[in-house]
Amino acid sequence: MLSAASTNTVLQTIVPDELRGRVAALYVMAFIGTTPLGALLTGWIAERVGPPVTLAACGVAALAAAAA
């Protein structure tokens, strides 16, 4: 929650006032809108290979994304 709030705060402070609503809408759509898709994909993978392998793969993907 801290990173989500911080990201939103930074976005809202760096955009011009007239674009603030549009940026907020895009942020919410990207942040909240992709969660169900990721959950579906993760559930599908967990069904095929098992939850431990899926969680390990998600952890590796998160580390790779953080490194990039």
MOMO-V601686 format. One record per residue. N is the residue number from 1. RES is the residue in one small letter. SS is DSSP state (a for helix, b for strand, c for the rest). Layout:
n=N res=RES ss=SS
n=N res=RES ss=SS
This chain:
n=1 res=m ss=c
n=2 res=l ss=a
n=3 res=s ss=a
n=4 res=a ss=a
n=5 res=a ss=a
n=6 res=s ss=a
n=7 res=t ss=a
n=8 res=n ss=a
n=9 res=t ss=a
n=10 res=v ss=a
n=11 res=l ss=a
n=12 res=q ss=a
n=13 res=t ss=a
n=14 res=i ss=a
n=15 res=v ss=c
n=16 res=p ss=c
n=17 res=d ss=a
n=18 res=e ss=a
n=19 res=l ss=a
n=20 res=r ss=a
n=21 res=g ss=a
n=22 res=r ss=a
n=23 res=v ss=a
n=24 res=a ss=a
n=25 res=a ss=a
n=26 res=l ss=a
n=27 res=y ss=a
n=28 res=v ss=a
n=29 res=m ss=a
n=30 res=a ss=a
n=31 res=f ss=a
n=32 res=i ss=a
n=33 res=g ss=a
n=34 res=t ss=c
n=35 res=t ss=a
n=36 res=p ss=a
n=37 res=l ss=a
n=38 res=g ss=a
n=39 res=a ss=a
n=40 res=l ss=a
n=41 res=l ss=a
n=42 res=t ss=a
n=43 res=g ss=a
n=44 res=w ss=a
n=45 res=i ss=a
n=46 res=a ss=a
n=47 res=e ss=a
n=48 res=r ss=a
n=49 res=v ss=a
n=50 res=g ss=c
n=51 res=p ss=a
n=52 res=p ss=a
n=53 res=v ss=a
n=54 res=t ss=a
n=55 res=l ss=a
n=56 res=a ss=a
n=57 res=a ss=a
n=58 res=c ss=a
n=59 res=g ss=a
n=60 res=v ss=a
n=61 res=a ss=a
n=62 res=a ss=a
n=63 res=l ss=a
n=64 res=a ss=a
n=65 res=a ss=a
n=66 res=a ss=a
n=67 res=a ss=a
n=68 res=a ss=c
